[in-house]
Amino acid sequence: MEVSATTKYIHMSQRKVKLVADAVRGMPVQAALNALRLMPQRAAIAVAKTIKSAAANAENNRNLSPEDLYVARITADKGPTAKRFRAQARGRPAPLLKRSSHITVTVDEKGE
């Protein structure tokens, strides 16, 4: 039985989050959290938070055993982009794009 969790509006580009998400896809939940704890990327904190939330949803809402869970699907989608401008050479404006992303994690039981 699949259970999911979503974290929205992470102030990080989708591309950076995808690199971390690809590393833990298909792993058991506990192994994924251990791997994320050792990663130097800032996105690992947000991904770990979302995986913990999905595991807690599975345990509390569906009465699934946390030892049997694995990361079935994990996606990093594009969020809204805040557009700002900064002065560059000769006072001309240059765009600053402050990107954000949404993380969705789906966990499932190994036995199925």
QUIQUI-V855685 format. One record per residue. N is the residue number from 1. D_CENTER is the distance of its C-alpha to the mean C-alpha in Angstrom with 2 decimals. Layout:
[[N	D_CENTER] [N	D_CENTER]]
This chain:
[[1	20.56] [2	17.01] [3	15.03] [4	11.77] [5	9.67] [6	8.04] [7	7.00] [8	9.04] [9	10.66] [10	8.56] [11	11.49] [12	10.33] [13	11.13] [14	9.30] [15	11.14] [16	9.98] [17	6.22] [18	7.75] [19	9.97] [20	7.85] [21	6.23] [22	9.94] [23	11.21] [24	10.16] [25	10.74] [26	13.93] [27	14.26] [28	15.59] [29	13.41] [30	15.59] [31	15.68] [32	11.93] [33	11.93] [34	15.04] [35	13.79] [36	10.85] [37	13.62] [38	15.70] [39	13.53] [40	14.83] [41	11.96] [42	10.85] [43	7.19] [44	7.59] [45	8.40] [46	5.54] [47	3.49] [48	7.13] [49	7.80] [50	5.99] [51	7.70] [52	10.72] [53	10.94] [54	11.06] [55	13.56] [56	15.50] [57	15.78] [58	17.17] [59	19.50] [60	20.84] [61	21.00] [62	21.88] [63	23.51] [64	21.72] [65	22.09] [66	19.04] [67	20.64] [68	20.66] [69	16.99] [70	14.85] [71	11.51] [72	13.23] [73	10.74] [74	7.14] [75	6.93] [76	5.98] [77	9.08] [78	11.48] [79	12.27] [80	15.72] [81	17.36] [82	19.83] [83	22.92] [84	25.16] [85	28.22] [86	29.70] [87	33.24] [88	33.84] [89	37.17] [90	40.18] [91	38.21] [92	36.40] [93	32.99] [94	29.90] [95	26.59] [96	23.54] [97	20.36] [98	17.68] [99	14.60] [100	11.56] [101	8.55] [102	7.05] [103	3.93] [104	6.26] [105	7.00] [106	10.75] [107	12.84] [108	16.51] [109	19.66] [110	21.16] [111	24.63] [112	24.33]]
